[in-house]
Amino acid sequence: QVQLVESGGGLVQAGGSLRLSCAASGSIVSIDAMGWFRQAPGKQRELVAAFTSGGATNYADSVKGRFTISRDIAKKTMYLQMNSLKPEDTAVYYCVAVGMDRDYWGQGTQVTVSS
């Protein structure tokens, strides 16, 4: 089992920044890949950024150049630095870990960007 806890969400004005954190615990050796998804009201959940199993990073086109995914392996924590935030970035952001036989999701953290 893997437990994921997100933090760092909040309310910010357009153009501002936030950094999300995802702390992992449990059987983290079984994790193959990790990433961030988001879900806005009335919309499907979408991939924002992720580390592949090989350690490469992927970003949604809508966040390229503004968001940066990173991780501190020693702290078992993954981050999402979000700069130049836009109202359309408003969503619940979820951390996800891809395990050997299932995916693990955090509880989500709300990000609200005011115009």
C-alpha positions, 0 to 999 in steps of 0.5 A: 500500500502507498499513501499520498498526502497533498498540500500547498493549495489555496487561493491566489491571484492570476499571475501568482505562484503556488507550490504543491507537495505530495508526501508519499509513505508505505510501499514506495519501492513499488511505485513505477511512476508519479504525477499530478492530475487536476479536475475542474468543476464539470470537466474530466480529470486531466494529466498536468505533469508526470515523471515516467518510469524512466525518470523523464518528465511530461507536461500538458501543453496548457502548463508547459513553461509555467509549471515544473514537476520535481521530487526529493527522493530522500524526503519521499516528496514530489512537488509541482511549482506553478507559476503565472497561474491563470483562472483556468488553472482552478481545479482540485489537484491530485497526486497519483502513484502508479504501482505494480498492480494499481494506482494510488491517489491522494485526497486532492488539494484545491487551487483557486486562481482569481482574475 
